[in-house]
């Protein structure tokens, strides 16, 4: 059985104040072309359909057009909500839509029932687990002892009664420990959103969403397909794709990717103002229509640099300087530091940057007490 796997559409997203709707409409059309060529048995869409819990009318219209086209192709489609989606809004009318072959996960209530598809090797059970947190599981099972994100996902899947001897596919939207993030994803301090890959042991393929860079997570059968477009310049070096996963008999899995070429690339260049404004700078790469991040190396600020550079680089999204002045400025922690450090450590670092001295022992105790009370309240 053959599956196409996509996620993190983030319809309606703006990047550096640029609307991505035109680019998203274009890439969805390319995805439809790939589906025509690959002829999968089903399409898996693993969350973050929209960029906001209350999406714009234009974003809703774009997704509506996409799933109507999928229904006309009679392609079974499975959709779960991600952390950016409102599960209530996304699942509106899902029981009616279900009859057209478009299956949208309901709001999590503790029940996860599979949809069964069949091929020459027998049945394949498709499970849909929308984005959940410990609080969601405790709301459905008040007696459950849920200490962290891994425990929440493990408990939720245990309630589904998955038969490990059968062929099972799961759609999920979580951060699996060890996956490489990018700047366009939400980051939880202290790694509180980490899920151990071991909780997915009973599945033959896990179609993950949430991380924008395509990658395996704990083995080939646990896969992030990545976002179809680049949503931050940290993603500029990496190509986008649709993941194609094909299940044979139990234990047989083949995975490949089909490239997605965007309407506009994201590119980063660096040099002096005179270099970047000179035609001699061009190296054969087309920068005129690309979304650009330009770093100027001039020691002095260039008056109206952005407006002048946009004469050549019309989609200039971001302008920075790299010189002796900027290199001496204090920098905030990187995304990897934010993930590694506890909330208390992050606050202590911030306090010291702002005040030029560390927290006192008494202040550190107060901060720890406040953070604990906040987290207990959220849980």
C-alpha positions as CSV (number, residue, x, y, z in Angstrom):
1,X,0.0,0.0,0.0
2,X,1.4,3.3,-1.1
3,X,1.1,6.6,0.9
4,X,2.0,10.2,0.1
5,X,2.9,12.1,3.3
6,X,2.9,15.9,3.8
7,X,2.5,18.2,6.7
8,X,3.0,21.7,8.1
9,X,1.2,23.6,5.3
10,X,0.8,26.6,7.6
11,X,-1.7,28.1,5.2
12,X,-2.1,31.9,5.7
13,X,1.4,32.3,7.1
14,X,3.4,35.5,6.8
15,X,7.2,35.4,6.7
16,X,8.9,38.7,7.6
17,X,5.6,40.4,6.8
18,X,5.4,38.8,3.4
19,X,2.2,36.8,2.7
20,X,2.9,33.3,1.5
21,X,-0.6,32.6,0.1
22,X,0.5,32.8,-3.5
23,X,3.4,30.5,-2.9
24,X,1.2,28.1,-1.0
25,X,-1.4,28.0,-3.8
26,X,1.5,27.2,-6.2
27,X,3.0,24.4,-4.1
28,X,-0.4,22.8,-3.4
29,X,-0.8,22.6,-7.2
30,X,2.6,20.9,-7.4
31,X,1.6,18.4,-4.8
32,X,-1.5,17.5,-6.8
33,X,0.8,16.9,-9.8
34,X,3.0,14.6,-7.8
35,X,-0.1,12.7,-6.6
36,X,-1.2,12.3,-10.2
37,X,2.3,10.9,-11.1
38,X,2.8,8.6,-8.0
39,X,-0.8,7.4,-7.7
40,X,-0.7,6.6,-4.0
41,X,-3.6,4.8,-2.3
42,X,-3.9,7.5,0.3
43,X,-2.6,10.9,1.3
44,X,-1.5,11.6,4.9
45,X,-1.5,15.2,6.1
46,X,0.1,15.4,9.6
47,X,-1.0,18.6,11.1
48,X,-0.5,22.4,11.1
49,X,-2.9,22.9,8.2
50,X,-3.2,26.5,9.1
51,X,-0.7,28.9,10.7
52,X,-3.1,30.2,13.3
53,X,-5.9,28.7,15.3
54,X,-8.3,31.3,13.7
55,X,-7.2,31.2,10.1
56,X,-7.9,33.9,7.6
57,X,-10.8,33.4,5.1
58,X,-8.2,33.2,2.3
59,X,-6.4,30.3,4.0
60,X,-9.6,28.4,4.7
61,X,-10.7,28.9,1.0
62,X,-7.3,27.6,-0.2
63,X,-7.5,24.4,1.9
64,X,-11.1,23.9,0.9
65,X,-10.1,24.0,-2.7
66,X,-7.3,21.6,-2.1
67,X,-9.4,18.9,-0.4
68,X,-12.2,19.3,-3.0
69,X,-9.6,18.5,-5.6
70,X,-8.5,15.5,-3.6
71,X,-12.1,14.3,-3.3
72,X,-12.6,14.6,-7.0
73,X,-9.6,12.4,-7.5
74,X,-11.2,9.9,-5.1
75,X,-8.0,9.8,-3.1
76,X,-8.5,8.7,0.5
77,X,-7.0,11.5,2.6
78,X,-6.3,11.6,6.3
79,X,-5.8,14.9,8.2
80,X,-4.9,15.6,11.8
81,X,-4.7,18.9,13.6
82,X,-1.3,20.3,14.7
83,X,-0.3,22.6,17.5
84,X,-1.1,25.7,15.3
85,X,-4.6,24.4,14.4
86,X,-7.8,24.7,16.3
87,X,-9.0,21.1,16.4
88,X,-12.6,22.2,16.8
89,X,-12.5,24.4,13.7
90,X,-10.5,22.0,11.6
91,X,-12.8,19.0,12.4
92,X,-16.1,21.0,11.7
93,X,-18.3,18.8,9.5
94,X,-15.8,15.9,9.6
95,X,-18.5,13.2,9.8
96,X,-20.2,14.6,6.7
97,X,-16.9,15.1,4.9
98,X,-15.9,11.6,5.8
99,X,-18.2,10.2,3.2
100,X,-16.2,11.8,0.5
101,X,-13.1,10.0,1.5
102,X,-11.5,12.9,3.4
103,X,-11.0,11.8,7.0
104,X,-10.3,14.6,9.5
105,X,-9.4,13.7,13.1
106,X,-12.0,14.8,15.7
107,X,-11.2,16.7,18.8
108,X,-9.2,14.3,21.1
109,X,-11.5,12.8,23.6
110,X,-9.5,9.7,24.5
111,X,-10.8,7.6,21.7
112,X,-8.7,6.7,18.6
113,X,-10.4,4.4,16.2
114,X,-8.6,3.2,13.1
115,X,-9.8,3.4,9.5
116,X,-9.1,0.2,7.7
117,X,-7.7,0.0,4.1
118,X,-7.0,-3.2,2.3
119,X,-4.6,-4.4,-0.4
120,X,-3.3,-7.8,-1.6
121,X,-1.4,-8.3,1.7
122,X,-4.5,-7.7,3.8
123,X,-5.6,-4.9,6.0
124,X,-3.8,-1.7,7.0
125,X,-5.0,0.2,10.1
126,X,-4.7,4.0,9.8
127,X,-4.7,5.7,13.2
128,X,-5.0,9.5,13.6
129,X,-3.6,11.1,16.7
130,X,-4.0,14.9,16.7
131,X,-1.5,17.1,18.6
132,X,-1.9,16.4,22.3
133,X,-0.4,17.6,25.5
134,X,-0.5,15.9,29.0
135,X,-3.5,18.2,29.9
136,X,-5.5,16.8,27.0
137,X,-5.0,13.2,28.1
138,X,-5.7,14.0,31.8
139,X,-9.0,15.7,30.7
140,X,-10.1,12.5,29.0
141,X,-8.7,10.1,31.7
142,X,-8.7,11.9,35.1
143,X,-7.2,8.8,36.8
144,X,-4.2,8.7,34.5
145,X,-0.8,9.6,35.9
146,X,0.8,11.7,33.1
147,X,4.2,13.1,34.0
148,X,5.4,14.4,30.6
149,X,4.8,14.5,26.9
150,X,6.1,10.9,26.3
151,X,3.8,9.5,28.9
152,X,0.8,11.4,27.4
153,X,1.4,10.0,23.9
154,X,2.2,6.5,25.2
155,X,-1.0,6.4,27.3
156,X,-3.1,7.7,24.4
157,X,-1.8,5.1,22.0
158,X,-2.3,2.3,24.6
159,X,-6.0,3.2,24.8
160,X,-6.2,2.6,21.0
161,X,-5.6,-1.1,21.4
162,X,-3.1,-1.4,18.6
163,X,-2.4,-5.0,17.4
164,X,1.4,-5.2,16.9
165,X,0.9,-8.2,14.6
166,X,-1.1,-6.2,12.1
167,X,0.1,-3.5,9.7
168,X,-0.4,-0.2,11.4
169,X,0.1,3.4,10.2
170,X,0.0,6.4,12.5
171,X,-0.4,10.1,11.8
172,X,1.0,12.2,14.7
173,X,2.2,15.8,15.3
174,X,4.8,15.8,18.0
175,X,8.5,16.5,18.6
176,X,10.4,13.2,18.7
177,X,13.6,13.4,20.7
178,X,16.7,14.0,18.6
179,X,14.9,15.6,15.6
180,X,16.6,18.7,14.1
181,X,14.5,21.8,14.4
182,X,14.5,25.1,12.4
183,X,13.8,28.7,13.4
184,X,10.2,28.5,12.0
185,X,9.0,26.0,14.6
186,X,7.7,26.6,18.1
187,X,10.3,25.8,20.8
188,X,9.5,24.6,24.3
189,X,12.0,25.5,27.0
190,X,13.8,22.7,28.7
191,X,12.7,20.1,26.1
192,X,9.3,19.7,27.7
193,X,7.7,18.7,24.4
194,X,10.0,15.8,23.7
195,X,8.5,12.4,22.9
196,X,10.6,9.2,23.0
197,X,10.5,7.3,19.6
198,X,10.0,4.0,21.5
199,X,6.3,4.9,22.0
200,X,5.7,4.2,18.3
201,X,7.0,0.6,18.4
202,X,3.7,-1.0,17.3
203,X,3.5,1.0,14.0
204,X,4.9,0.1,10.6
205,X,5.0,3.7,9.5
206,X,4.7,6.9,11.6
207,X,3.8,9.9,9.5
208,X,5.0,12.8,11.6
209,X,4.4,16.5,11.4
210,X,5.8,19.5,13.4
211,X,9.4,19.6,12.3
212,X,10.0,21.5,9.0
213,X,13.2,19.7,7.8
214,X,12.6,16.3,6.2
215,X,14.2,13.6,8.3
216,X,13.9,10.2,10.0
217,X,13.4,10.2,13.7
218,X,14.5,7.0,15.4
219,X,14.6,4.9,12.2
220,X,13.2,4.9,8.7
221,X,9.7,4.0,9.8
222,X,9.3,7.2,11.9
223,X,9.4,10.0,9.4
224,X,9.1,13.8,9.3
225,X,8.2,14.8,5.7
226,X,8.9,18.4,6.4
227,X,7.0,21.5,5.4
228,X,6.3,22.0,1.6
229,X,7.8,25.5,1.7
230,X,10.6,27.2,3.5
231,X,9.3,29.4,6.3
232,X,12.6,30.7,7.8
233,X,16.1,31.4,6.5
234,X,17.4,28.6,8.7
235,X,15.6,26.3,6.1
236,X,17.3,28.0,3.1
237,X,20.0,25.3,2.6
238,X,17.5,22.4,2.6
239,X,15.3,21.0,-0.2
240,X,11.6,20.3,0.3
241,X,9.8,17.2,-0.9
242,X,6.8,14.9,-0.6
243,X,7.6,11.7,1.2
244,X,6.3,8.5,-0.5
245,X,6.0,5.4,1.8
246,X,5.1,2.0,0.5
247,X,4.1,-0.9,2.7
248,X,4.5,-4.4,1.5
249,X,3.8,-7.4,3.7
250,X,4.3,-7.0,7.4
251,X,7.8,-5.7,8.1
252,X,8.4,-4.4,4.5
253,X,8.7,-0.6,4.0
254,X,10.2,1.4,1.2
255,X,10.5,5.2,1.6
256,X,11.5,7.8,-1.1
257,X,11.1,11.5,-1.6
258,X,9.8,13.5,-4.6
259,X,11.3,17.0,-4.8
260,X,9.1,20.1,-4.4
261,X,10.3,23.1,-6.4
262,X,8.8,26.4,-5.0
263,X,7.7,29.4,-7.0
264,X,10.3,31.5,-5.2
265,X,13.5,30.2,-3.5
266,X,14.8,31.5,-0.2
267,X,18.4,32.7,-0.5
268,X,21.1,34.3,1.7
269,X,24.0,36.4,0.5
270,X,26.7,38.4,2.3
271,X,29.0,41.2,1.2
272,X,29.6,44.9,1.1
273,X,26.9,47.2,-0.3
274,X,29.0,48.0,-3.4
275,X,29.6,44.3,-4.1
276,X,25.9,43.4,-3.8
277,X,24.8,46.3,-6.0
278,X,27.3,45.5,-8.7
279,X,26.4,43.3,-11.6
280,X,29.8,41.7,-11.3
281,X,28.6,40.0,-8.1
282,X,26.2,37.7,-9.9
283,X,27.4,34.1,-10.0
284,X,24.7,32.6,-12.3
285,X,22.2,32.3,-9.5
286,X,18.9,34.0,-10.0
287,X,18.4,36.4,-7.1
288,X,15.9,38.8,-8.7
289,X,12.7,36.9,-7.7
290,X,13.9,35.0,-4.6
291,X,13.1,35.8,-1.0
292,X,16.3,37.3,0.2
293,X,18.3,37.6,3.5
294,X,21.1,40.0,2.9
295,X,24.0,40.6,5.3
296,X,26.0,43.8,4.7
297,X,29.6,43.8,5.9
298,X,30.1,47.6,5.7
299,X,31.4,49.1,8.9
300,X,29.0,52.1,8.5
301,X,25.3,51.9,8.1
302,X,24.2,52.6,4.5
303,X,21.4,55.2,4.4
304,X,18.1,53.7,3.0
305,X,20.0,50.4,2.2
306,X,16.9,48.3,2.1
307,X,15.1,50.5,-0.4
308,X,18.2,50.7,-2.6
309,X,18.8,46.9,-2.5
310,X,15.2,46.2,-3.4
311,X,15.9,47.8,-6.8
312,X,17.8,44.5,-7.6
313,X,16.5,42.1,-4.9
314,X,12.8,42.9,-5.1
315,X,11.8,40.4,-2.4
316,X,14.2,41.5,0.2
317,X,12.8,40.0,3.4
318,X,15.6,40.6,5.9
319,X,18.6,42.9,6.1
320,X,21.4,42.6,8.7
321,X,24.9,43.9,9.3
322,X,28.0,41.9,10.2
323,X,30.8,44.1,11.3
324,X,32.9,44.9,14.3
325,X,30.0,46.8,16.0
326,X,27.4,44.0,15.6
327,X,29.8,41.2,16.5
328,X,30.4,42.8,19.9
329,X,26.7,43.1,20.7
330,X,25.2,40.6,23.1
331,X,23.3,37.7,21.4
332,X,20.4,35.7,22.8
333,X,20.6,31.9,23.2
334,X,20.3,29.8,20.0
335,X,17.3,27.5,19.5
336,X,19.4,24.5,20.6
337,X,20.3,26.3,23.9
338,X,16.7,27.1,24.5
339,X,15.7,23.5,24.1
340,X,18.6,22.2,26.3
341,X,18.3,24.6,29.3
342,X,15.6,24.7,31.9
343,X,13.3,27.7,32.3
344,X,15.1,28.7,35.4
345,X,18.5,28.7,33.6
346,X,17.1,30.7,30.7
347,X,15.6,33.3,33.0
348,X,18.9,33.5,35.0
349,X,20.8,34.1,31.7
350,X,18.3,36.8,30.6
351,X,18.5,38.5,34.0
352,X,22.3,38.6,33.9
353,X,22.3,40.0,30.3
354,X,19.9,42.8,31.3
355,X,21.4,43.6,34.7
356,X,25.1,42.8,34.4
357,X,25.0,40.6,37.5
358,X,23.6,37.1,38.3
359,X,20.5,36.3,40.3
360,X,21.1,36.2,44.0
361,X,20.3,32.9,45.9
362,X,17.1,34.4,47.2
363,X,16.0,35.7,43.8
364,X,16.7,32.3,42.2
365,X,14.5,30.6,44.8
366,X,11.7,33.1,44.1
367,X,12.0,32.5,40.3
368,X,11.9,28.7,40.7
369,X,8.8,28.9,43.0
370,X,7.0,31.1,40.4
371,X,7.8,28.9,37.5
372,X,6.7,25.8,39.3
373,X,3.4,27.4,40.3
374,X,2.8,28.5,36.7
375,X,3.5,25.0,35.2
376,X,1.4,23.3,37.8
377,X,-1.5,25.6,37.0
378,X,-1.2,24.8,33.2
379,X,-1.2,21.1,33.9
